[in-house]
Amino acid sequence: MKLATLQAQLPNFKIRLLTLADQEALLALEQSNPRYHQYFSPEPLTMTEIRHDLTAHPDEIAAAQKQVFGFYLANRLVAVLDLLNQYPQEQLLFVGLLMVNQTYQRKSVGQVIMTGLMQAALQSNITAIQLTRVTADDGVARFWHRLGFEDGNQLFLPLKAGGRLAVTTMTRMLQ
């Protein structure tokens, strides 16, 4: 996804690609959503995990296919969007994470970002957007369903602390 294409659809935000230099701001944003992290680990979120979030991608794709966009209002990071371009197929876009700072939740920020992303994706010849969500999180399910995403398969992610986490794939066709 080209930054300029996304920025044109979302002019009220300052959008930029996040780098390792943005670790502290990203940590603060993710810490504002403690429930999300608790699905994956009983331990507190660490800077090591933030570094991993900024760089991790599936082995079968190039590092350049991953982008982590930061969305700013009044010079404050209010949301993060982690994307994998051309994954799992060429004309698909995979959302690894959309997280809005808790202060800005339920104020249409996530909906506006995703609507802008869908418009930018259409301009970029993307045919569908996919993601996985934590199956047990009903509020997140309602958010994605309102945006036209449909449930797919349920998968189980192994957790570092042992056990597995149920996640549901979701897809939104754009054309």
C-alpha positions as CSV (number, residue, x, y, z in Angstrom):
1,M,0.0,0.0,0.0
2,K,1.4,3.3,-1.0
3,L,1.5,5.8,1.9
4,A,0.4,8.6,-0.5
5,T,-2.6,6.6,-1.6
6,L,-3.7,6.0,2.0
7,Q,-3.0,9.5,3.1
8,A,-5.1,10.9,0.2
9,Q,-8.1,8.9,1.5
10,L,-7.5,10.0,5.1
11,P,-6.6,13.7,5.0
12,N,-7.6,14.4,8.6
13,F,-4.7,12.1,9.9
14,K,-1.0,12.5,9.6
15,I,0.0,9.0,8.5
16,R,3.5,7.7,8.5
17,L,5.4,4.4,8.5
18,L,6.5,3.4,12.0
19,T,10.0,2.3,12.6
20,L,12.0,1.1,15.5
21,A,12.4,4.7,16.5
22,D,8.7,4.7,17.3
23,Q,8.8,1.8,19.8
24,E,7.9,3.9,22.9
25,A,4.9,5.5,21.3
26,L,3.7,2.1,20.0
27,L,4.2,0.6,23.5
28,A,2.1,3.3,25.0
29,L,-0.7,2.8,22.4
30,E,-0.7,-1.0,22.9
31,Q,-0.6,-0.6,26.7
32,S,-3.8,1.5,26.5
33,N,-5.5,-1.8,25.3
34,P,-4.4,-4.3,28.0
35,R,-7.2,-6.8,27.2
36,Y,-5.8,-7.4,23.7
37,H,-2.4,-8.4,25.0
38,Q,-3.9,-10.6,27.8
39,Y,-5.3,-12.9,25.1
40,F,-1.7,-13.7,24.1
41,S,0.2,-13.6,27.3
42,P,-0.3,-13.3,31.1
43,E,3.0,-11.3,31.3
44,P,3.2,-7.5,30.8
45,L,3.9,-6.2,27.3
46,T,7.6,-5.6,26.7
47,M,9.7,-3.5,24.4
48,T,11.0,-6.7,22.9
49,E,7.4,-7.6,21.8
50,I,6.9,-4.2,20.3
51,R,10.1,-4.6,18.3
52,H,8.8,-7.9,17.1
53,D,5.4,-6.4,16.2
54,L,7.2,-3.8,14.0
55,T,9.3,-6.3,12.1
56,A,7.7,-9.8,12.2
57,H,6.3,-11.2,9.0
58,P,5.6,-14.7,7.6
59,D,8.7,-16.4,6.3
60,E,7.3,-16.8,2.8
61,I,7.1,-13.0,2.1
62,A,9.7,-10.3,1.8
63,A,10.2,-7.9,4.7
64,A,9.2,-5.0,2.3
65,Q,5.7,-6.5,2.1
66,K,5.1,-5.5,5.7
67,Q,4.1,-2.0,6.6
68,V,3.1,-0.6,10.0
69,F,1.3,2.7,9.6
70,G,0.9,5.2,12.5
71,F,-2.1,7.5,12.5
72,Y,-1.6,10.9,14.2
73,L,-4.0,13.6,15.4
74,A,-2.5,16.7,17.0
75,N,0.9,15.0,16.8
76,R,-0.3,12.1,19.0
77,L,-0.2,8.5,17.8
78,V,-3.9,7.5,18.0
79,A,-3.9,4.3,15.9
80,V,-1.7,1.7,14.3
81,L,-2.4,-0.4,11.3
82,D,-0.1,-3.4,10.5
83,L,-0.4,-4.6,6.8
84,L,1.0,-7.4,4.7
85,N,0.8,-6.5,1.1
86,Q,0.0,-9.2,-1.5
87,Y,-0.6,-11.8,1.3
88,P,-1.8,-14.5,1.3
89,Q,-2.3,-14.0,-2.4
90,E,-1.2,-11.3,-4.9
91,Q,-4.3,-9.1,-5.0
92,L,-5.1,-9.4,-1.2
93,L,-4.2,-7.2,1.7
94,F,-3.8,-8.8,5.1
95,V,-4.5,-6.7,8.3
96,G,-2.2,-8.0,11.0
97,L,-3.4,-5.4,13.5
98,L,-5.6,-2.4,13.8
99,M,-5.4,-0.9,17.2
100,V,-6.8,2.5,18.3
101,N,-5.6,4.2,21.5
102,Q,-8.3,3.5,24.2
103,T,-8.9,7.3,24.5
104,Y,-10.0,7.4,20.9
105,Q,-12.1,4.2,20.8
106,R,-15.8,4.4,20.1
107,K,-15.3,7.7,18.3
108,S,-15.3,6.3,14.7
109,V,-11.5,6.4,14.4
110,G,-11.1,2.7,13.5
111,Q,-14.1,2.8,11.2
112,V,-12.8,5.9,9.4
113,I,-9.3,4.3,9.0
114,M,-10.7,1.1,7.6
115,T,-13.1,2.9,5.2
116,G,-10.1,4.9,4.0
117,L,-8.0,1.7,3.7
118,M,-10.7,0.0,1.7
119,Q,-10.9,3.0,-0.7
120,A,-7.1,3.1,-1.1
121,A,-7.0,-0.7,-1.6
122,L,-9.5,-0.4,-4.5
123,Q,-7.4,2.3,-6.1
124,S,-4.4,-0.1,-5.8
125,N,-6.3,-3.0,-7.5
126,I,-6.7,-5.0,-4.3
127,T,-9.7,-7.3,-4.5
128,A,-10.1,-8.3,-0.9
129,I,-8.9,-7.6,2.6
130,Q,-8.3,-10.4,5.1
131,L,-7.5,-10.6,8.8
132,T,-7.8,-12.8,11.8
133,R,-9.5,-11.8,15.0
134,V,-9.6,-13.3,18.5
135,T,-12.7,-15.5,18.3
136,A,-13.7,-14.8,22.0
137,D,-13.7,-11.0,21.5
138,D,-17.4,-10.2,20.6
139,G,-16.8,-6.4,20.4
140,V,-14.1,-6.8,17.8
141,A,-16.3,-9.2,15.9
142,R,-19.1,-6.6,15.8
143,F,-16.7,-3.9,14.6
144,W,-15.5,-6.0,11.6
145,H,-19.0,-7.3,10.8
146,R,-20.3,-3.7,10.6
147,L,-17.6,-3.0,8.0
148,G,-18.8,-5.9,5.9
149,F,-16.2,-8.5,6.8
150,E,-17.5,-12.1,6.9
151,D,-16.3,-14.9,9.2
152,G,-14.3,-17.7,7.7
153,N,-12.4,-20.6,9.3
154,Q,-11.5,-20.9,12.9
155,L,-7.8,-21.5,13.6
156,F,-5.8,-22.1,16.7
157,L,-2.5,-20.2,17.4
158,P,0.0,-21.7,19.7
159,L,0.8,-19.4,22.6
160,K,4.3,-19.0,24.1
161,A,3.0,-19.7,27.6
162,G,1.4,-22.9,26.4
163,G,-2.1,-23.6,25.2
164,R,-3.8,-22.3,22.1
165,L,-5.8,-19.2,21.1
166,A,-8.8,-19.5,18.9
167,V,-8.9,-17.0,16.1
168,T,-11.4,-16.5,13.3
169,T,-10.4,-15.5,9.8
170,M,-12.4,-12.7,8.2
171,T,-12.6,-11.4,4.6
172,R,-14.1,-8.4,2.9
173,M,-14.4,-8.5,-0.9
174,L,-13.8,-5.1,-2.5
175,Q,-14.8,-5.7,-6.1
